């Protein structure tokens, strides 16, 4: 990104009689750059879980079903070997064409998808195999059928299962990392992201609709949300950014898969050397460290005076403080000698 000096010296563009300053030009440039990464992360040509595994792994065996309701094609999972190491993989799956995207529900899982993932997580723990997850979803499917089958509970349960899983977990954000639908399979010991991936609690359009009441402010929201991979690394949400080929992951999927394989193998080698209890302790601390806290000095405020029932009634009645209530007839003025006396019980 060019600095303010370079932009100012390039000769400002004139909009009517007003000349925008360098900071406005930088803001627009930032919005354009961030929005470009959002569009790249959403590209239908970007490689998804099965395409990545086809280029980087061997002996891929996919398992289906959650053993409770059915199979969700928006999440795939099973066994594979990455450079000879057996692992359990779980990932979101989108399609490259309209028909495939419809069949995969555009990568938005239902409850059974996350329960299938949990089934594979527990299987990996039982077999002593590491877990590798690939995240690429705009979020869990928000439809009525998904809610009826308990998608919120499934997401929460998946986060709980991954938090205590007694085996190494490496998570990679390859495209969109949207909301709880992404987090449900992204609670890893190490979280990586491709250079043009994004990770956020809501889509930029959703954020803009809440804050500005219009999705037209999506570019501005994307900048404010700090959702790019590099910004998420600065925030400590992800641990590393994997550089994409110069032409992008969508134009060079095989080279992208090779870079992913090298990063995943390196992380698995380090995590496999750790004791399981130490691994769980570090995983816990990793997520406890997230976020920023600001300490402030509390403002001292005078303690409010406690008023009796007479004062409360006066405050309630306002300008009618000199009358009694509860009479069968019209309100009558209070006598001068009983102004400070509380009303009788029968008057209340």
Secondary structure, 3 states (H helix, E strand, C coil): CCCHHHHHHCCCCEECCEECCHHHHHHHHHHHHHHHHHHHHHCCCCCCHHHHHHHHCEEEEEECCCCCCCCCCCEEEEEEEECCEEEEEEEECCCCCHHHHHHCHHHCCCHHHHHHHHHHHHHHHHHCCEEEEEEEECCCCCCHHHHHCCHHHHHHHHHHHHHCCCCCEEEEEEEEEEHHHHHCCCCCCEEEEECCCEEECCCHHHHHHHHCCCHHHHHHHHHHHCCEHHHHHHCCCCCEEECCCCCCCCCCHHHHHHHHHHHHHHHHHHHHCCCHHHHHHHHHHHHHCCCCCCCCCCCCCCCCCCCCHHHHHHHHHHHHCCECCCCCCCCCECCHHHCCCCCCCCCC
